[in-house]
């Protein structure tokens, strides 16, 4: 599975990181694909239990716990080889939010509200 297919299936947004690699951003970390395996990475995230990281995948690494500029405890971590049964947990742990997809009824209501608004000019041509 590729990252585009994974993001579409789980209704997630894709972005590019500083290197130009395609990732799925989250509030606390991000998801990426290394070959055909899903991986997760956290930088300066709150400390996590090792058992929770091991429940995600085969290989995990945790950095030392340190302090950030505000004095909060932070830690770097990554997990490689996340299995399909742990996809939802990985999405939740990195803090990625699902895209909202509007139903046809919601789209029609939005269009009616746009047409009724005095702020949006109606095209006559």
HELIX and SHEET records of a PDB file:
HELIX    1   1 UNK A    3  UNK A    9  1                                   7    
HELIX    2   2 UNK A   50  UNK A   54  1                                   5    
HELIX    3   3 UNK A   84  UNK A   86  5                                   3    
HELIX    4   4 UNK A   87  UNK A   94  1                                   8    
HELIX    5   5 UNK A  104  UNK A  116  1                                  13    
SHEET    1   A 6 UNK A  15  UNK A  16  0                                        
SHEET    2   A 6 UNK A  22  UNK A  25 -1                                        
SHEET    3   A 6 UNK A  29  UNK A  34 -1                                        
SHEET    4   A 6 UNK A  37  UNK A  45 -1                                        
SHEET    5   A 6 UNK A  73  UNK A  82 -1                                        
SHEET    6   A 6 UNK A  57  UNK A  62 -1                                        
SHEET    1   B 6 UNK A  15  UNK A  16  0                                        
SHEET    2   B 6 UNK A  22  UNK A  25 -1                                        
SHEET    3   B 6 UNK A  29  UNK A  34 -1                                        
SHEET    4   B 6 UNK A  37  UNK A  45 -1                                        
SHEET    5   B 6 UNK A  73  UNK A  82 -1                                        
SHEET    6   B 6 UNK A  66  UNK A  67 -1                                        
END                                                                             
